[in-house]
């Protein structure tokens, strides 16, 4: 049943109306009800799960209507002989406002009621589940008055190193101000005569919370700047809060907010202090410390900011120190690790070391790589638990110098500025992160080059990558009630005025298409290049090409952006003797069938292959950048000589000379596994695909996850398919342990690795509907240059021999009907059924590999029918499973091309910067996609519903926004219904144990109090009865986790490492090998230092919060797990980069442990046995033994001793080397040795250590 409420206050929301009604409902004994309150409207609806409750509510509160009859002689006279209408009488009052209640008669009540009933049932079930677990109720927020506020820093003062607060600025007297301790945030509300401001500190950003009863004060030591909002009082505006950078009525706050990471408030009396202590005692997420905190004023302890800036500028101008080192000292200050005065002392100390180096005629003994240790050693916040010796810079710099000397002794060719040497295709990148209040610096970090960086290989430190984030490193959160205009104004100011670091002024240069979507740009500082020419923004952009004819800022930015696209590999065409020629596009009327693809001859391709990594093989399709050209090149064996054929109309985006360096973005080196997603599943459902097929695919994936831990072979195969530490041989290693009767799960770290990867896949399967398709593949698209294929035909070719973990892509593809699509697919016509045709033997198309070949015939090219695709690098999804074939197909979308408005003049850098800001403000792509998913589930017609078709068109506009500059009008987006399907509920948070182990999956916080302004509204969910809803509920995440993955293992008896070391020692004695790991102990300590520094660096560099680094398991697996729910877009992007970085670090350490050459493939060493391999065994054994020391006292070790993966890497290498050595000895002795366990196998629980031999096969 549903009731309608009229005259409801406009400012109430569905949630606040529900709260306001709660007491009235309790009096009536009604527990299960829900509210729907449209924004800025005076009417609302209340739905009841039990119709009897609705009747009870109406009986109590239904309005009294006065409709006097025409014969009532006492009725007041009205107009034209009609009696005057009397006002209804309200029997319900909320917030002193009469509310008129009546029964609802909405036409769509049936559908709305179905969703509400489903929502209330879900709510009831969750409530019952929580009550069974006796979940502790959340702490209600209680405002406590405050009388003053200040911000500053904490220091260790004087010879006694007294923990002290230095106040930089404050408001000595406050009225109508209070502090509130919520479940998610601590909030301070300040008021002036005309303004009201909210300061919010998320609990996860509070390092320590100090309670000083003696001074009636509370201090918050934070590691992230607070969010600040000014309340807006405008009944006609939808904006309720204005995001601000500082408090407008707090003098000098704007000057100190970026550096002051301690806020201190004073309370009225001790009673309030004790109340706060009691409230804080109920919050496990906050570290509460009760102690007196002395206070000093700013003049008593100057911050020396100006003198630090001056000395940094002086050192740079006089070239006393390399810029990379000055940049890192600046980063220590800007990021809050050091005070400017401390950093000044550090710079002067480094200067003295530099002078000594010059005097002694030796290289300066500090590099950027060695300096990174300071970021790990210096605490991010000065707190009572901090050791003051952490700020002894003489000692710290001595350790940095000692570490660098050791590194140089080991590698005399070490770079004298950066330390580590990197690939010729990489460069050192310096980074800045702009937030609403601060600028944070990081780097230098090794990254792939782009065309611009290749132009100036010796001046990479003059380039700066600048990203625009919120305080937590995530995208700026967009909420209709909060205006971010002030933040965007700050961002624009940075783009216009630049960033000064030391004395270098970096100015806005440009961005690539991908960096635009990640809100990152490139800045550059003026410099003199190797030819003596002065370079700046203007000269560099002019050298890229001629853009004067492009008068649309978005389009001009996109064309310039080609030069900023990462090209990991580059080939000098003139050195290879490759010629460039031009061929026309294949067209029919205004349709271009060859849109973005050219051709390359066999001889030219063979010249390019040596420039690619070994694992890339010999691809036949390349994604390229060549000055103003971009797109794909596909092999055409009919071409003679060394030739590349480009299509000017579709591939050339702007004119530019010097077609000498071919940049390669990607290659068709392997087939990719096809993964279904929500959009494709929904369209296939609407096309009539058998629903059972989806469940069959999902259940196959679930079976794999359930059985990962059932047998060691399953574990090994799964880890190899997920590419988890395969470059060190980890999957094979744990299988070998099993054959030695050693259970890897008895080691917490190795067990956590498997659990981490399984949970990642489980979450993707449930919360993203990412379902692998066995008979499917994802490939690049190219055009049939030969004209063999007819309209509606494609040729799908992929490497059927390519495999991971012994599993190849399904090779059952035959000629006939197949499904083809491209993501993202929102329009029902984006999924097509076409015909697969294989060319006859000897045909030129058969030379292509790992691509979809599209026909050049027909009235419209097929790629454009697949979500508006083309052939400049788009990838396409192919399914050939007959069980998935739909019974109907819808017409493709055909959106008219929109002509962007021209400026009528050449585009300037200011125009491009303005577009970048506009893009951040109005990029609605994610909102449109989510709205489409919701409405496609709610509407009976699904994706062919009129509103879904409109959203598909808007999505197309939003995708093109980055090139056309035409944004989506927010008002055109269909409104979201009040309920969401249950499969859009956020993934539940995780409970983490020690060492990053996942303890268990918590309950979702759907009912979490919205105690901060950016808290999302409480979404209301219903049980979806469409395929996506059933797929979502088919995955019982918690059940699989607890029953199949998180299995308890007995750990009594010898550890995994005791057992392994015992087995190694026995085998060495058995073969009478001259091996003593102590001989290699010093070298092993050095390797452990290197490894620990690399892993710790990745833990810090890829964390979003300096207080909570990534876990070691996350780094080892190369995947960032969001403990608070589903993975964010930035976390997904960072995970890709993290995976690359950790793979490089692991490969390097393996090669050093095993004594492999620089260019030696880790898995290819089977020769060179003898004393060389014995030495490798000796070093690997030493690394394993040293890695097992939990509290190293060795003076050779500089790490934290908290990492556990070094011994895992060492063990993998040791077993591999012993296998090679034993195989050699077996051959030399004429056979006779069988390297398998001889004793009776004792199962997965381990053994007593007897009868263990290494599995040398």
Secondary structure, 3 states (H helix, E strand, C coil): CEEEEECCCCCCCHHHHHHHHHHHHHHHCCCCEEEEECCCCCEEEEEECCHHHHHHHHHHHECECCCCCCCCCCCCCCHHHCCCCCCCECCEEECCEEEEEEECCCCCHHHHHHHHHHHHHHHHHHHHHHHHCCCCCCCCCCCEEEEEEEEEEEEEECCCCEEEEEEEEEECCCCCCEEEECCCEEEEEEECCCCEEEEEEEHHHEEEEEEECCCCEEEEEECCCCEEEEECCCCCCCCCEEEECCCCCCCCHHHHCCCCCEEEEEECCHHHHHHHHHHHCCCCCCCEEECCCEEEEHHHCCCCHHHHHHHHHHHHHCCCCCHHHHHHHHHHHHCCCCCHHHHHHHHHHHHHHHHHHHHCCCCCCCCHHHHCHHHHHCCCCCCCCCCHHHHCHHHHHHHHHHHHHHHHHHCCCCECCCECCCCCCEEEEEEEEECCCCEEEEEEEEEECEHHHHHCCCCHHHEEEEEECCCCCCCCCCECCEECHHHHHHHHHHHHHCEEECCEEEEEEECCHHHHHCCEEEEECCEECCCCCEECHHHHHHHHCECCCCCCHHHHHHHHHHHHCECCEEEEHHHHCCEEEECCCCEECCEECCCCEEEECHHHHHHHHCCCCHHHCCCCEEEEEECCEEEEEEECCCCCCCEEEECHHHHECCECCCCCEEEEEEECCCCECCEECHHHHHHHHHCCCCHHHHHHHHHHHHHHHHCCCCCHHHHHHHHHHCCCCHHHCHHHHHHHHHHCCCCHHHCHHHHHHHHHHHHHHHHHHHHCCCEECCCEEEEEEEECCCCCCCCCEEEEECCCCCEECCEECCCCCCCEEEEEECCCCCCHHHCEEEEECCCCCCCHHHHCCCEEEECCCCCCCCHHHCCCCCCCCCEEEEECCHHHCCCCCCCCCCCCCCCCCCCCCCCCHHHHHHHHHHHHHHCCHHHHHHHHHHHHHHCCCHHHCHHHHHHHHHHHHHHHHHHHCCCCCHHHCCCCCCEEEHHHCCCCCEEECHHHCEEEECCCCCCCCCCCCCCCCCCEEECCCCHHHHHHHHCCHHHHHHHHHCCCCCCCCCCHHHHHHHHHHHHHHHCCCCCCHHHHHHHHHHHHHHHHHHHHHHHHHCCCECCECCCHHHHHHCCCCCCCCCCCHHHHHHHHHHHHHHHHHHHHHHHHHCCCCCCCCHHHCCCCCCHHHHHHHHHHHHHHHHHCCCCCCCCCCCCCCCCCHHHHHHHHHHHHHHHHHHHHHHHHCCCCCCCCCCCCCCCCCCCCCCCCCCCCC
